[in-house]
Amino acid sequence: MPSIRQDAWSHAEDVKLAEIILGCIQEGGTQLAGFAEAGALLSRTPAACGFRWNSTLRQHYSEELMKAKVSRNALKGRGKAREVTEETSADARKGRAILQEPEIDQMIAFLNRLKNKQSGESDGEKLETLLVRHEQLDQDYRKLEKEHNDLKRNYASLLRVLNLVDRARKQIPFEENVLTKEKGGGR
């Protein structure tokens, strides 16, 4: 019995693992069976093969995986991927939806495509919208900048006038008697 390897995965092993898993699925088998087969060929445990597939390789082979599942479904009888068992019949009677793995994967792929489209706008339309918005914001910024500069000039002018008034006030002699006569009526 060969020893179980625990070293890093090589690119060649990754490719071989993917080929085995995709082949198993395409031929109507399960991923678990593929992990066991790959483990025996690569001197790794089925768990290590499953972990490597799910954590690293599955996303790189998503299109191939989808094609393999479609092939498997065709092999099972033109879309009849479900076999009615007592359990599925009971679930159907209870009103529960029964979805097989290929159907779920197809729904996920559809939802991802829908999410990426984001309300049907193409990249060109998004770019055009962003450019128009950028131009509007740029115009608003220039307007605010002009208003800000006008306010700074007005503020500086006001400070100069107040300075002049203050200097002029300091130059006028302050007579206490003048204020007293105006208030008290001439004592």
C-alpha positions as CSV (number, residue, x, y, z in Angstrom):
1,M,0.0,0.0,0.0
2,P,1.5,3.3,-1.0
3,S,2.1,5.9,1.7
4,I,-0.3,8.8,1.9
5,R,1.3,12.1,0.7
6,Q,0.9,15.2,2.7
7,D,3.2,17.6,0.7
8,A,2.0,20.6,-1.4
9,W,-0.1,20.0,-4.4
10,S,1.6,20.3,-7.8
11,H,-0.1,21.8,-10.9
12,A,0.0,18.3,-12.5
13,E,-1.9,16.9,-9.5
14,D,-4.4,19.7,-9.6
15,V,-5.1,19.0,-13.3
16,K,-5.4,15.2,-12.7
17,L,-7.7,15.8,-9.8
18,A,-9.9,18.0,-11.9
19,E,-10.0,15.5,-14.7
20,I,-11.0,12.7,-12.4
21,I,-13.7,14.7,-10.6
22,L,-15.2,16.1,-13.9
23,G,-15.0,12.7,-15.5
24,C,-16.9,11.0,-12.6
25,I,-19.6,13.6,-12.7
26,Q,-19.9,13.5,-16.5
27,E,-20.3,9.7,-16.4
28,G,-23.1,9.9,-13.8
29,G,-21.0,9.4,-10.7
30,T,-20.6,11.6,-7.6
31,Q,-17.9,13.9,-6.5
32,L,-17.3,11.6,-3.5
33,A,-16.6,8.7,-5.8
34,G,-14.2,11.0,-7.7
35,F,-12.4,12.0,-4.5
36,A,-11.9,8.3,-3.7
37,E,-10.6,7.5,-7.2
38,A,-8.3,10.5,-7.2
39,G,-7.1,9.7,-3.7
40,A,-6.0,6.2,-4.8
41,L,-4.3,7.5,-8.0
42,L,-2.5,10.5,-6.3
43,S,-1.6,8.7,-3.0
44,R,-3.8,11.2,-1.1
45,T,-6.8,10.7,1.1
46,P,-10.2,11.2,-0.4
47,A,-10.7,14.0,2.2
48,A,-7.6,15.8,1.1
49,C,-8.8,15.5,-2.5
50,G,-12.2,16.8,-1.6
51,F,-10.7,19.7,0.4
52,R,-8.4,20.6,-2.5
53,W,-11.3,20.4,-5.0
54,N,-13.7,22.5,-3.0
55,S,-11.3,25.1,-1.6
56,T,-9.1,25.7,-4.7
57,L,-10.0,24.0,-7.9
58,R,-13.8,24.1,-8.1
59,Q,-14.0,27.9,-8.9
60,H,-11.3,27.5,-11.6
61,Y,-13.3,24.7,-13.3
62,S,-16.8,26.1,-12.9
63,E,-17.7,26.1,-16.6
64,E,-16.3,22.6,-17.1
65,L,-18.2,21.4,-14.0
66,M,-21.5,22.9,-15.3
67,K,-20.9,21.1,-18.7
68,A,-20.2,17.8,-16.9
69,K,-23.4,18.1,-14.9
70,V,-25.4,18.9,-18.1
71,S,-23.8,15.8,-19.7
72,R,-24.7,13.7,-16.7
73,N,-28.3,14.9,-16.9
74,A,-28.5,14.1,-20.6
75,L,-27.0,10.6,-19.8
76,K,-29.8,10.1,-17.2
77,G,-32.5,10.6,-19.8
78,R,-32.8,14.0,-21.3
79,G,-33.3,16.2,-18.3
80,K,-34.8,13.5,-16.1
81,A,-32.2,14.1,-13.4
82,R,-34.7,13.2,-10.6
83,E,-35.7,9.8,-9.6
84,V,-38.9,9.7,-7.7
85,T,-38.4,8.0,-4.4
86,E,-40.7,7.6,-1.4
87,E,-38.9,10.4,0.3
88,T,-39.2,12.9,-2.6
89,S,-42.9,11.9,-3.0
90,A,-43.5,12.7,0.6
91,D,-41.7,16.0,0.3
92,A,-43.7,16.9,-2.8
93,R,-47.0,16.0,-0.9
94,K,-45.9,18.4,1.9
95,G,-45.4,21.1,-0.6
96,R,-41.7,21.3,-0.5
97,A,-39.7,22.0,-3.6
98,I,-37.2,19.3,-4.4
99,L,-34.2,20.6,-6.3
100,Q,-31.3,18.5,-7.4
101,E,-27.7,19.7,-7.4
102,P,-27.6,20.5,-11.2
103,E,-30.7,22.6,-10.9
104,I,-29.3,24.5,-7.9
105,D,-26.0,25.1,-9.8
106,Q,-27.9,26.3,-12.8
107,M,-29.9,28.7,-10.7
108,I,-26.8,30.0,-9.0
109,A,-25.1,30.5,-12.4
110,F,-28.2,32.4,-13.6
111,L,-28.3,34.6,-10.6
112,N,-24.6,35.4,-10.8
113,R,-25.1,36.4,-14.5
114,L,-28.1,38.5,-13.5
115,K,-26.2,40.1,-10.6
116,N,-23.3,41.0,-13.0
117,K,-25.6,42.7,-15.4
118,Q,-27.0,45.0,-12.7
119,S,-30.3,46.2,-14.1
120,G,-29.4,45.6,-17.7
121,E,-27.0,48.4,-18.2
122,S,-24.0,47.6,-20.4
123,D,-20.5,48.7,-19.4
124,G,-20.7,51.4,-22.2
125,E,-24.0,52.7,-20.8
126,K,-22.5,52.7,-17.3
127,L,-19.4,54.6,-18.5
128,E,-21.5,57.2,-20.3
129,T,-23.7,57.7,-17.2
130,L,-20.6,58.1,-15.0
131,L,-19.0,60.6,-17.5
132,V,-22.2,62.7,-17.5
133,R,-22.3,62.6,-13.7
134,H,-18.6,63.5,-13.5
135,E,-19.1,66.5,-15.8
136,Q,-22.1,67.7,-13.7
137,L,-20.1,67.4,-10.5
138,D,-17.2,69.2,-12.0
139,Q,-19.4,72.1,-13.0
140,D,-21.0,72.2,-9.6
141,Y,-17.5,72.2,-8.0
142,R,-16.3,75.1,-10.2
143,K,-19.4,77.1,-9.3
144,L,-18.9,76.5,-5.6
145,E,-15.2,77.3,-5.9
146,K,-16.1,80.7,-7.6
147,E,-18.6,81.5,-4.9
148,H,-16.0,80.6,-2.2
149,N,-13.5,82.9,-3.8
150,D,-16.1,85.7,-4.0
151,L,-16.9,85.3,-0.3
152,K,-13.2,85.3,0.6
153,R,-12.7,88.6,-1.4
154,N,-15.8,90.1,0.2
155,Y,-14.7,89.1,3.7
156,A,-11.2,90.6,3.1
157,S,-12.9,93.9,1.9
158,L,-15.1,93.9,5.0
159,L,-12.1,93.5,7.2
160,R,-10.3,96.4,5.5
161,V,-13.3,98.6,5.9
162,L,-13.7,97.7,9.6
163,N,-9.9,98.3,10.1
164,L,-10.3,101.8,8.6
165,V,-13.3,102.6,10.7
166,D,-11.5,101.4,13.8
167,R,-8.4,103.6,13.0
168,A,-10.7,106.6,12.3
169,R,-12.5,106.1,15.6
170,K,-9.2,106.0,17.4
171,Q,-8.2,109.3,15.8
172,I,-11.4,111.2,16.9
173,P,-11.0,112.7,20.3
174,F,-13.4,111.3,22.7
175,E,-15.0,114.0,24.9
176,E,-16.9,112.8,27.9
177,N,-18.6,116.2,28.2
178,V,-20.2,116.0,24.8
179,L,-21.9,112.7,25.7
180,T,-23.0,114.0,29.1
181,K,-24.5,117.2,27.6
182,E,-26.5,115.2,25.0
183,K,-27.9,112.9,27.6
184,G,-28.4,115.1,30.6
185,G,-29.5,118.3,29.0
186,G,-26.6,120.8,29.8
187,R,-25.7,120.9,33.5
